[in-house]
Amino acid sequence: MSFNATFPVGLPVTWLNPQGVHIGDGCLKDWLLDTGSLTERVQSQCTHFSLELLGQQPLVPHNNELAILSGNETSHYQVREILLCGDNNPWVFARSVIPQSFVDAELSNLGREPLGKRIFNDSRFARSTFEICSLDALELGFSKSATLWGRRSKFTLGQQSMIVAEIFLPNSPAYNAAYAVEKT
């Protein structure tokens, strides 16, 4: 299955507290709730890592995104959507809603650099707990139906927050126990 959606893809889904959702697959649950850098984890699972920038531009966030962005609907945001690819296969679709002030300062000139590389190396960012969702692969432009799972969290610096949402695509190691990483 190939990723056929064009920017902006969006994620108009219902986000849920993971404590109220049964996730029967232990490997998937581990990937969904892992608090480390997803970029680093993907990189550790493949021989060739790449990031495909689908687009980044000023956009109005979805209502469900505005609801958790510090309640400041007058702020200006950029939406960035990317694919994290392992061994030339898209493994993760990510949508970030970033305050323009972050784009102008801490996150300037991101280009094809992973956002996670910047925020996980900056102890000033505080991460919220996760929310999770499930959706049909058809909603992301795939030609075949499959249940996909995703997560999102909020990263806060000072009085500003951004959202990072990540959907595990059909070829993602999140759906294959052989890719589970032992925790120490």
LINDADA-V849451 format. One record per residue. N is the residue number from 1. RES is the residue in three letters. PHI is phi as a letter, one per 30 degrees, with the letter a starting at -180 (NA if undefined). PSI is psi in radians with two decimals (* if undefined). D_CENTER is the distance of its C-alpha to the mean C-alpha in whole Angstrom. Layout:
N;RES;PHI;PSI;D_CENTER / N;RES;PHI;PSI;D_CENTER
This chain:
1;MET;NA;2.38;20 / 2;SER;c;2.68;18 / 3;PHE;d;2.03;15 / 4;ASN;c;0.03;18 / 5;ALA;d;2.69;16 / 6;THR;c;2.68;16 / 7;PHE;d;2.42;15 / 8;PRO;d;2.30;14 / 9;VAL;d;-0.83;13 / 10;GLY;i;2.93;11 / 11;LEU;b;1.22;10 / 12;PRO;d;1.23;14 / 13;VAL;c;2.98;13 / 14;THR;c;2.15;15 / 15;TRP;c;2.41;13 / 16;LEU;b;2.70;15 / 17;ASN;d;2.23;16 / 18;PRO;d;-0.39;16 / 19;GLN;d;-0.40;19 / 20;GLY;c;0.14;21 / 21;VAL;b;2.28;19 / 22;HIS;d;2.09;21 / 23;ILE;c;1.78;19 / 24;GLY;d;-0.44;21 / 25;ASP;d;1.99;20 / 26;GLY;d;-0.66;20 / 27;CYS;d;-0.85;18 / 28;LEU;d;-0.78;15 / 29;LYS;d;-0.71;15 / 30;ASP;d;-0.78;15 / 31;TRP;d;-0.72;12 / 32;LEU;d;-0.63;10 / 33;LEU;c;0.12;12 / 34;ASP;d;2.15;12 / 35;THR;d;-0.04;12 / 36;GLY;d;-3.07;13 / 37;SER;d;2.08;11 / 38;LEU;d;-0.66;8 / 39;THR;e;-0.83;10 / 40;GLU;d;-0.65;13 / 41;ARG;d;-0.76;13 / 42;VAL;d;-0.80;12 / 43;GLN;e;-0.62;15 / 44;SER;d;-0.25;17 / 45;GLN;c;0.05;17 / 46;CYS;b;2.89;18 / 47;THR;d;-0.58;21 / 48;HIS;b;2.02;20 / 49;PHE;c;2.46;16 / 50;SER;b;2.74;15 / 51;LEU;c;2.19;12 / 52;GLU;c;2.04;13 / 53;LEU;d;1.95;13 / 54;LEU;d;-0.62;13 / 55;GLY;l;2.75;14 / 56;GLN;a;2.17;14 / 57;GLN;a;2.84;17 / 58;PRO;d;2.22;18 / 59;LEU;b;2.75;17 / 60;VAL;d;2.17;18 / 61;PRO;d;2.79;15 / 62;HIS;d;2.74;15 / 63;ASN;e;-0.67;17 / 64;ASN;d;-0.38;15 / 65;GLU;d;-0.77;13 / 66;LEU;e;-0.58;16 / 67;ALA;d;-0.48;18 / 68;ILE;c;0.05;16 / 69;LEU;c;1.09;16 / 70;SER;h;0.28;19 / 71;GLY;i;0.26;21 / 72;ASN;c;1.47;22 / 73;GLU;d;-0.20;22 / 74;THR;d;-0.14;24 / 75;SER;d;2.71;21 / 76;HIS;c;2.40;20 / 77;TYR;b;2.68;16 / 78;GLN;c;2.49;15 / 79;VAL;c;2.28;12 / 80;ARG;b;2.21;10 / 81;GLU;b;2.33;9 / 82;ILE;b;2.91;9 / 83;LEU;c;2.31;9 / 84;LEU;c;2.14;9 / 85;CYS;c;2.39;13 / 86;GLY;c;2.18;15 / 87;ASP;h;0.78;19 / 88;ASN;i;0.31;18 / 89;ASN;c;2.35;16 / 90;PRO;d;2.12;13 / 91;TRP;c;-0.55;11 / 92;VAL;b;2.29;7 / 93;PHE;c;2.26;6 / 94;ALA;b;2.41;4 / 95;ARG;b;2.13;5 / 96;SER;c;2.40;7 / 97;VAL;c;1.95;10 / 98;ILE;c;2.23;12 / 99;PRO;e;2.47;16 / 100;GLN;e;-0.59;18 / 101;SER;d;-0.61;20 / 102;PHE;d;-0.71;17 / 103;VAL;d;-0.66;17 / 104;ASP;d;-0.37;21 / 105;ALA;c;-1.65;21 / 106;GLU;e;-0.54;19 / 107;LEU;c;0.47;16 / 108;SER;d;2.61;19 / 109;ASN;h;0.74;19 / 110;LEU;d;-0.82;16 / 111;GLY;h;-2.17;16 / 112;ARG;c;0.21;15 / 113;GLU;d;2.38;14 / 114;PRO;d;2.33;11 / 115;LEU;e;-0.70;10 / 116;GLY;e;-0.54;10 / 117;LYS;d;-0.60;13 / 118;ARG;d;-0.82;14 / 119;ILE;d;-0.48;13 / 120;PHE;d;-0.20;14 / 121;ASN;c;0.23;17 / 122;ASP;b;1.78;18 / 123;SER;d;-0.12;19 / 124;ARG;d;-0.36;20 / 125;PHE;d;2.27;16 / 126;ALA;c;2.33;16 / 127;ARG;c;2.42;13 / 128;SER;d;3.10;14 / 129;THR;d;2.89;14 / 130;PHE;d;2.67;11 / 131;GLU;c;2.66;11 / 132;ILE;b;2.85;11 / 133;CYS;b;2.87;12 / 134;SER;b;2.62;13 / 135;LEU;a;2.87;14 / 136;ASP;d;2.43;16 / 137;ALA;e;-0.49;15 / 138;LEU;e;-0.55;18 / 139;GLU;d;-0.32;16 / 140;LEU;c;0.23;14 / 141;GLY;j;0.14;17 / 142;PHE;d;2.67;18 / 143;SER;d;-0.27;21 / 144;LYS;b;2.57;22 / 145;SER;d;2.40;21 / 146;ALA;a;2.55;19 / 147;THR;d;2.16;17 / 148;LEU;c;2.62;13 / 149;TRP;c;2.64;11 / 150;GLY;b;3.03;8 / 151;ARG;b;2.77;7 / 152;ARG;b;2.67;6 / 153;SER;b;2.90;8 / 154;LYS;c;2.38;11 / 155;PHE;c;2.21;12 / 156;THR;c;2.42;16 / 157;LEU;b;1.99;18 / 158;GLY;i;-2.22;22 / 159;GLN;c;0.02;22 / 160;GLN;c;2.58;18 / 161;SER;b;2.69;15 / 162;MET;b;2.76;11 / 163;ILE;c;2.39;8 / 164;VAL;b;2.04;5 / 165;ALA;c;2.40;3 / 166;GLU;b;2.24;2 / 167;ILE;c;2.22;6 / 168;PHE;d;2.05;9 / 169;LEU;d;2.91;11 / 170;PRO;e;-0.61;15 / 171;ASN;d;0.09;16 / 172;SER;d;2.49;13 / 173;PRO;d;-0.19;15 / 174;ALA;d;-0.40;13 / 175;TYR;c;0.18;16 / 176;ASN;b;1.93;19 / 177;ALA;e;-0.37;21 / 178;ALA;d;-0.35;22 / 179;TYR;c;0.08;19 / 180;ALA;d;2.41;19 / 181;VAL;c;2.26;19 / 182;GLU;d;2.39;22 / 183;LYS;c;2.44;22 / 184;THR;c;*;24
